[in-house]
Structures are given as C-alpha cells and as structure tokens.
C-alpha cells in the first residue's frame, strides 16, 4: 500500500512537482552526463560523489567538476558543456514518466493548481516540460536559478506556491529526492515521495514522506489527496 496512515482533512488545491526523475524519466541522462564529465578527466565517481552531485544546482555541478577534478578552464565552460549535452537529451531522448502527464491533466481538470519546482536551469526546464507535454497544465514553473537557492532551502517551492496562489496546508509536493523531502517536511509541506532510482532515494529513504508511490498509476492516489 503506497499511502501513509495519515488522513488528509483538507482537499488538495495545489500540486508542485519536481521535474527530473518525478515528471520526466531523465535520471539515466543525468547519470550519463556525470559519467561523461568524469571520463573527460579520467576519474570514476564514488557513490558518495554521485550522491553529492545529485543535490547540486547546475552551476554548483559545474563548479564541483572544475574544482574537484580540474575539468574545463572555468566553471562557466563546464556549465556550457552541461547545458549543451542536456538540451540534446531533452530534445531527443528524455520522455515523461509513465502516467505522469495523465495525472497532471487529471489534477488540472479538477481545478487543482499545478506547478514545477526544479533544480534544472530555466532554459532546459522550459524546453523539457514543453517536449513532455506538461506546459499547458502548469500555473507556475520555477527553477532554483530564479530564486538563487538550492533545494536545501524551501524557497523554490515557496515561489511556485505563491505563483499558484494556494495555501501551504492544501498544497502537496511530489519529489524523488530524499534531501528535498527533508527540506519540504521541515518547512511544513505535505509530501509525496516518488520512487525513481536508488541514487535519488531508496523506498526506505523516501518513507519520510506522507505518501510514497512507485509511479503515477498507484491506485486511488487522486482520491487520497
């Protein structure tokens, strides 16, 4: 059973989604990118380094690979490589997770405001959501770059919720990353842990969320919310 024993007394008015790994099946593309960057300096990332990199914004990722491994002449050069590589991936290889688009559509049809809060840069984020078909159903799209703070702080979620105009007590946030769930729970949000890959968070690690699902076909999820 994917749901916690908590009874939600307030009907859902807003839903905020992470993008990569939650709405989009893109973890493979990001892990491939990390491997590609590491290969350029002839290193293999440790599990700890992969976990660390997964929690970074794109500028922080560029800085990490430049400062830790000496990749590129500057962090800005590494960031350019990242953006070019991932733009190609979003255009040609990344697809929506099974059931994700139908779920967002269903919420939209019920009058629930929907938004995205992502660690991906705005240009990549907007294109990814457009290619995935999500854009017409979203009331807010916010990148950590827009607010100047990573998901180790709740700022990006707060901004999305403000744009949606929904109260925190009836806004659910869908995330695949344990560290992001920790941020949300500390900030008082209702949370759905969406399992994608152990590198983002195991099922056990995601169990801190109010609800844990393996995909958007989980039975009665809409009714639970």
Buried (B, 14 or more C-beta within 10 A) or exposed (E): EBBBEEEBEEEBBBBBBBBBBBBBBBBEBBBBBBEEBBEBEEBEBEEEBBBBBBBBBBBBBBBBBBEBBEBBEEBEEBBEBBBEBBBEBBEEEBBBBEBBBEBBBBBBEEEBBBBBBBBBBBBBBBBBBEBBBBBEBBBBBBBBBBBEBBBBBBBBBBBBBEBBEBEBEBBBBBBBBBBBBBBBBEBEBBBBBBBBBEBBBEEEBBEBBBBBBEBBEBEEBBEBB
